[in-house]
């Protein structure tokens, strides 16, 4: 399977996790440290994966 979409190449760029989560009421229970943890995980994914959220580029 070949994925051609890469959010890094769009004009929009990334949005902070906080902006995404606060727009959705189902995440209202998350505390500040929870949001920071999720942001850290997303940042690591973007650094390690060739296509974030789709295909890892490094073997474990």
N, C-alpha and C positions, 0 to 999 in steps of 0.2 A: 504494500500500500504506500502510495506516495502522497505526502501532504505538501501543498504549495503555499499555504497561508503562513505568513510569519509576521506577527504583530509588531516586531521590532522594525520592520520596514515600512509600516504605514505612517502616515502623517500624525496619527493620534498619539502614538507612544503608549506608555504604561500609565495606569492610574494607581494611586495608592490604595492599598487594601482597605484602609479606613473609609475612603470615599465609596468603595463598592459595598462594604458591609453595612454602613450606616443608612444607606438607601433602602435596605431591606429589613423590615421589622422583625423577621425571624432571627436576626442576629443581635437584637437589642440586649440580650442577656450577657453578651461578651464583655469582659472587663478590659481595661487598658492593656494589661499584660497579655491577655489572650490575643488581642489584635496585633500587638507587637510580635508575638510568637508566629502568628500566621504570616505577617509581613516578612519576617526573617526566613521562613520556609519558602515563600514565593521568590524572594531575592536569591536564595541558594539555587532554586530550580532554574531560574533564568540564567544563572552563571554556568550551571553544569549541563543543561540540556541543549541539544542542538536546536530543537523546535520545542519551546516550553510547553509542557502539558501534553506532549504528543510522543516524542521519541528521545530517549536518553542517548547522548553521544559518547558517554564513557561507560566502560564495563565496570561492574562493582569490584 
